[in-house]
Amino acid sequence: MSQEQMERLTTLLPDWLETSRLHTSQGKVASYIPELAKSSQDALGIFIADSQGKVISAGDCGIPFTMQSISKVFTLILALMDHGEEAVFFNVGKEPTGDDFDSMIKLELVEPGIPFNPLINAGAITVSSLISGENPQEKSERVLQFFRKLAANDKIDYNLAVYESETESGHLNRSLAYFLKQNGIIKDPVDDVLEVYFRHCSIEVNCADLARMALVLAFDGVDPCSGEELIPRRYVQIAKTFMITCGMYNASGEFAIDVGLPAKSGVSGGILTMVPGQYGIGLVGPSLNKRGNSIAGVHLLERLSKEFDWSLF
C-alpha cells in the first residue's frame, strides 16, 4: 500500500463508512437462523490489510460474526487439496444457477442431479462430505485448523449457539442433503455431513480475520507476511473464479459490474473480498438486501472500488 493511498484511505474511509451505514435501514437482518436475528442492524465495519502488515480499519470491525457461506470458499479449497479437481468436480458443477442459494429446483430438473456449483448450499453440503477424516469430528477439526492457519489466529472457534440454531432450524438444508443422498451424490450419513457443514458455517471471526484470509487468496495462496505457501495456486485460481461468478449469490453479475472484485458473502453480513496482489478486505454489515448480501457493505465496496480503480475489469 503506497503512502499516498494509505493516507487517502485513512482520511476518507471513516466518512464513507458512515455514509454507507445510512443504507442499513433499507435492509433486514437474517432471521431464518434464529440466532442471527440478534445481530445489530446498523452495524458496519471494514478492515483492509496489505502484504507489508499495514492495516486500515473503520466502524464496527471488531464485532464477532459467523462466517456462514464465506466458509464455503475455504472448504472447497480444502476438498481440492484433499482429493484434486477431478474427484471434486465429479460431484459438483462449475456454473452459476441464477436461483436462490438454497434452491432445490435445478437438482430436480438437471441430470445427473449434481449441484451447479460449490457455493450454493447443495454444493457446499456436497463439498463438506468430501473433506477427509474418519468422522465428522475429525473433519470439522481439520477445517477449523485450516481456517486458523489462513487467518493467523489460533483462537478462532465455533459459535456453538449459532451451530445449534442452524442444526435445529436447518430443515431445507436437511432436505437438500437427503435429495443428494438419494441421488448418490453424498455417500456418508446425512447427519454426519450436515454436522460438518453447520459447524464450518458457524465458525466465528471478525473483519481482521477475514482480511487476513483474503490476503492469502490475493497473493495466490502464499501468506505474504511469512512467505509460506498455504494453498496451491491452481486451487486459489479456481476459488477466485467461483467468487466472481457465484460468490455474491444471484447478484454476482451485478457485483462484478459495480465492484469488479472476487468476493464471498454470508448471511451474517460478512463479505470477504480482495484486490489481487494488493489487499485483503474483511467487512461486516448484518443488514441484508433482498439477495442476501450486506446492503451497506456492498455500497461501501462499490465506492471504494470506483474511487481507487480496483475493478479487475
For each residue, the residues with C-beta under 8 A, 3 or more apart:
1: 5 6 9 50 52 54 278 279
2: 5 6
3: 6 7
4: 7 8
5: 1 2 8 9 308
6: 1 2 3 9 10 54 56
7: 3 4 10 11
8: 4 5 11 12 308
9: 1 5 6 12 13 48 56 308
10: 6 7 13 56
11: 7 8
12: 8 9 15 16 307
13: 9 10 16 17 46 56 58 304
14: 17 18 58 59
15: 12 18 19
16: 12 13 19 20 300 303 304
17: 13 14 20 21 44 45 46 58 59 300
18: 14 15 21 22 59
19: 15 16 22 303
20: 16 17 23 44 285 296 297 299 300 303
21: 17 18 24 42 44 59 285 296
22: 18 19 25 296
23: 20 26 27 287 295 296 299
24: 21 27 41 42 43 44 285 287 295 296
25: 22 41 42 287
26: 23 287 289 295
27: 23 24 41 287 288 289 294 295 296
28: 31 41 287 288
29: 36 37 39 40 41 269 286 287 288
30: 33 36 37 39 267 268 269 286 288 292
31: 28 34 36 37
32: 36 169
33: 30 36 37 162 165 166 169 170 267
34: 31 37 165 169
35: 38 159 161 162 164 165 166
36: 29 30 31 32 33 39 66 162 165 267 268 286
37: 29 30 31 33 34
38: 35
39: 29 30 36 43 65 268 269 286
40: 29 43 60 63 286
41: 24 25 27 28 29 286 287
42: 21 24 25 287
43: 24 39 40 59 60 63 269 284 285 286 287
44: 17 20 21 24 59 60 283 284 285 294 296 297 300
45: 17 57 58 59 60 61 62 63 207 283 284 285
46: 13 17 57 58 59 61 207 281 282 283 284 297 300
47: 55 56 57 61 206 207 208 210 211 281 282 283
48: 9 55 56 57 211 279 280 281
49: 53 54 55 208 211 212 214 215 279 280 281
50: 1 53 54 55 215 278 279 280
51: 215 219 224 225 278
52: 1
53: 49 50 225
54: 1 6 49 50
55: 47 48 49 50 208 211
56: 6 9 10 13 47 48
57: 45 46 47 48 61 207 208
58: 13 14 17 45 46 61
59: 14 17 18 21 43 44 45 46
60: 40 43 44 45 63 284
61: 45 46 47 57 58 206 207 208 282 284
62: 45 206 207 208
63: 40 43 45 60 206 284
64: 159 204 205 206
65: 39 204 205 206 268 269 270 284 286
66: 36 159 162 201 202 203 204 205 266 268 270
67: 70 71 147 200 201 202 203 204 205 210 266 268 270
68: 71 201 266 267 268 270
69: 72 101 119 124 201 264 265 266 267
70: 67 73 74 210 264 265 266 270 271 272
71: 67 68 74 75 143 147 200 201 203 266
72: 69 75 76 118 119 123 124 127 264
73: 70 76 77 119 217 239 242 243 247 264 272
74: 70 71 77 78 143 146 147 150 200 213
75: 71 72 78 79 124 127 128 131 143 200
76: 72 73 79 80 88 118 119 124 127 238 239 242
77: 73 74 80 81 231 235 236 239
78: 74 75 81 82 131 142 143 146
79: 75 76 82 83 88 127 130 131
80: 76 77 83 84 85 88 232 235 238
81: 77 78 231 232 235
82: 78 79 130 131 132
83: 79 80 87 88 130 132
84: 80 87 88
85: 80 88 89 234 238
86: 89 90
87: 83 84 90 91 130
88: 76 79 80 83 84 85 91 92 118 127 130
89: 85 86 92 93 94
90: 86 87
91: 87 88 114 126 130 185
92: 88 89 114 115 116 117 118 123 126 127
93: 89 114 115 116 117 123
94: 89 117 242
95: 116 117 245
96: 116 117 245 246 250 252 253
97: 103 106 116 117 120 246 250
98: 250
99: 103 105 106 120 250
100: 103 249 250
101: 69 119 120 121 249 250 292
102: 120 121 172 173 176
103: 97 99 100 106 120
104: 107 108 122 172 175 176 179
105: 99 108 109
106: 97 99 103 109 110 115 116
107: 104 110 113 115 122 176 179 180 183
108: 104 105 113 179
109: 105 106
110: 106 107 113 116
111:
112: 183
113: 107 108 110 179 180 183 185
114: 91 92 93 126 183 185
115: 92 93 106 107 118 120 122 123 125 126 180 185
116: 92 93 95 96 97 106 110 120 123
117: 92 93 94 95 96 97 120 123 242 245 246
118: 72 76 88 92 115 123 124 126 127 242
119: 69 72 73 76 101 123 124 242 243 246 247 264
120: 97 99 101 102 103 115 116 117 123 124 246
121: 101 102 124 125 172 173 176
122: 104 107 115 125 126 176 179 180
123: 72 92 93 115 116 117 118 119 120 126 127
124: 69 72 75 76 118 119 120 121 127 128 197
125: 115 121 122 128 129 173 176 177 180 186 193 194 197
126: 91 92 114 115 118 122 123 129 130 180 185 186
127: 72 75 76 79 88 92 118 123 124 130 131
128: 75 124 125 131 139 193 194 196 197 200
129: 125 126 186 187 188 193 196
130: 79 82 83 87 88 91 126 127
131: 75 78 79 82 127 128 139 142 143 196
132: 82 83 139 142
133: 136 137 138 139 140 141 142
134: 138
135: 138 139 192
136: 133 139 140 192 193 195 196 199
137: 133 140 141
138: 133 134 135 141 142
139: 128 131 132 133 135 136 142 143 196
140: 133 136 137 143 144 195 196 199 200
141: 133 137 138 144 145
142: 78 131 132 133 138 139 145 146
143: 71 74 75 78 131 139 140 146 147 196 199 200 203
144: 140 141 147 148 156 157 158 199 200 203
145: 141 142 148 149
146: 74 78 142 143 149 150
147: 67 71 74 143 144 150 151 156 200 203 205 213
148: 144 145 151 153 154 155 156
149: 145 146 152 230
150: 74 146 147 212 213 216 223 230 231
151: 147 148 156 205 209 210 212 213
152: 149 212 223 225
153: 148 156 209 212
154: 148
155: 148
156: 144 147 148 151 153 203 204 205 209
157: 144 203 204
158: 144 162 163 199 202 203 204
159: 35 64 66 162 163 202 203 204
160: 163 164 202
161: 35 164 165
162: 33 35 36 66 158 159 165 166 201 202 204
163: 158 159 160 166 167 198 199 201 202
164: 35 160 161 167 168
165: 33 34 35 36 161 162 168 169
166: 33 35 162 163 169 170 173 198 201 202
167: 163 164 170 194 195 198
168: 164 165
169: 32 33 34 165 166
170: 33 166 167 173 174 194 198
171: 174 175
172: 102 104 121 175 176
173: 102 121 125 166 170 176 177 194 197 198
174: 170 171 177 178 190 194
175: 104 171 172 178 179
176: 102 104 107 121 122 125 172 173 179 180
177: 125 173 174 180 181 186 190 193 194 197
178: 174 175 181 182 190
179: 104 107 108 113 122 175 176 182 183
180: 107 113 115 122 125 126 176 177 183 185 186
181: 177 178 184 185 186 190
182: 178 179
183: 107 112 113 114 179 180
184: 181 187
185: 91 113 114 115 126 180 181
186: 125 126 129 177 180 181 190 193
187: 129 184
188: 129 192 193
189: 192 193
190: 174 177 178 181 186 193 194
191: 194 195
192: 135 136 188 189 195 196
193: 125 128 129 136 177 186 188 189 190 196 197
194: 125 128 167 170 173 174 177 190 191 197 198
195: 136 140 167 191 192 198 199
196: 128 129 131 136 139 140 143 192 193 199 200
197: 124 125 128 173 177 193 194 200 201
198: 163 166 167 170 173 194 195 201 202
199: 136 140 143 144 158 163 195 196 202 203
200: 67 71 74 75 128 140 143 144 147 196 197 203
201: 66 67 68 69 71 162 163 166 197 198 266
202: 66 67 158 159 160 162 163 166 198 199
203: 66 67 71 143 144 147 156 157 158 159 199 200
204: 64 65 66 67 156 157 158 159 162
205: 64 65 66 67 147 151 156 209 210 270 282
206: 47 61 62 63 64 65 209 210 282 284
207: 45 46 47 57 61 62 210 211 282 283 284
208: 47 49 55 57 61 62 211 212 282
209: 151 153 156 205 206 212 213 282
210: 47 67 70 151 205 206 207 213 214 270 271 272 280 281 282 283
211: 47 48 49 55 207 208 214 215 272 279 280 281 282
212: 49 150 151 152 153 208 209 215 216 280 282
213: 74 147 150 151 209 210 216 217 272 280 282
214: 49 210 211 217 218 272 273 274 279 280 281 282
215: 49 50 51 211 212 218 219 223 224 225 274 279 280
216: 150 212 213 219 221 222 223 230 231 236 280
217: 73 213 214 220 221 231 236 239 240 262 274 280
218: 214 215 274 275 276 277 278 279 280
219: 51 215 216 222 223 224 277
220: 217 233 236 237
221: 216 217 229 230 231 232 233 235 236
222: 216 219 227 228 229 230
223: 150 152 215 216 219 226 227 228 229 230
224: 51 215 219 227
225: 51 53 152 215
226: 223
227: 222 223 224
228: 222 223
229: 221 222 223 232
230: 149 150 216 221 222 223
231: 77 81 150 216 217 221 235 236
232: 80 81 221 229 235 236
233: 220 221 236 237
234: 85 237 238
235: 77 80 81 221 231 232 238 239
236: 77 216 217 220 221 231 232 233 239 240
237: 220 233 234 240 241
238: 76 80 85 234 235 241 242
239: 73 76 77 217 235 236 242 243
240: 217 236 237 243 244 262 276
241: 237 238 244 245 262
242: 73 76 94 117 118 119 238 239 245 246 247
243: 73 119 239 240 246 247 262 263 264 273
244: 240 241 247 252 256 262 312
245: 95 96 117 241 242 252 256
246: 96 97 117 119 120 242 243 249 252
247: 73 119 242 243 244 252 255 262 263 264 265
248: 251 252 254 255 263 264 265 291 293 298
249: 100 101 246 252 265 291 292 293
250: 96 97 98 99 100 101 291
251: 248 254 255 289 291 293
252: 96 244 245 246 247 248 249 255 256
253: 96 256 257
254: 248 251 257 258
255: 247 248 251 252 258 259 263 293 298
256: 244 245 252 253 259 260 313
257: 253 254 260 313
258: 254 255 298 302 305
259: 255 256 263 273 298 301 302 305 310 311
260: 256 257 305 310 311 312 313
261: 273 274 275 301 305 310 311 312
262: 217 240 241 243 244 247 273 274 276 312
263: 243 247 248 255 259 271 272 273 301
264: 69 70 72 73 119 243 247 248 271 272 273
265: 69 70 247 248 249 270 271 292 293 294 297
266: 66 67 68 69 70 71 201 269 270 271
267: 30 33 36 68 69 288 292
268: 30 36 39 65 66 67 68 284 286
269: 29 30 39 43 65 266 284 285 286 287 288 294 297
270: 65 66 67 68 70 205 210 265 266 282 283 284 294
271: 70 210 263 264 265 266 281 282 283 284 285 293 294 297 298 301
272: 70 73 210 211 213 214 263 264 281 282 283
273: 214 243 259 261 262 263 264 281 283 301
274: 214 215 217 218 261 262 278 279 280 281
275: 218 261 278 279 281 310
276: 218 240 262 312
277: 218 219
278: 1 50 51 218 274 275
279: 1 48 49 50 211 214 215 218 274 275
280: 48 49 50 210 211 212 213 214 215 216 217 218 274
281: 46 47 48 49 210 211 214 271 272 273 274 275 301
282: 46 47 61 205 206 207 208 209 210 211 212 213 214 270 271 272
283: 44 45 46 47 207 210 270 271 272 273 294 297 300 301
284: 43 44 45 46 60 61 63 65 206 207 268 269 270 271 294 297
285: 20 21 24 43 44 45 269 271 294 295 296 297 300
286: 29 30 36 39 40 41 43 65 268 269 294
287: 23 24 25 26 27 28 29 41 42 43 269 294 295 296
288: 27 28 29 30 267 269 291 292 293 294 295
289: 26 27 251 292 293 294 295 298
290:
291: 248 249 250 251 288
292: 30 101 249 265 267 288 289
293: 248 249 251 255 265 271 288 289 297 298
294: 27 44 265 269 270 271 283 284 285 286 287 288 289 297 298
295: 23 24 26 27 285 287 288 289 298 299
296: 20 21 22 23 24 27 44 285 287 299 300
297: 20 44 46 265 269 271 283 284 285 293 294 300 301
298: 248 255 258 259 271 289 293 294 295 301 302
299: 20 23 295 296 302 303
300: 16 17 20 44 46 283 285 296 297 303 304
301: 259 261 263 271 273 281 283 297 298 304 305
302: 258 259 298 299 305 306
303: 16 19 20 299 300 306 307
304: 13 16 300 301 307 308 310
305: 258 259 260 261 301 302 308 309 310 311
306: 302 303 309 311
307: 12 303 304
308: 5 8 9 304 305
309: 305 306
310: 259 260 261 275 304 305
311: 259 260 261 305 306
312: 244 260 261 262 276
313: 256 257 260
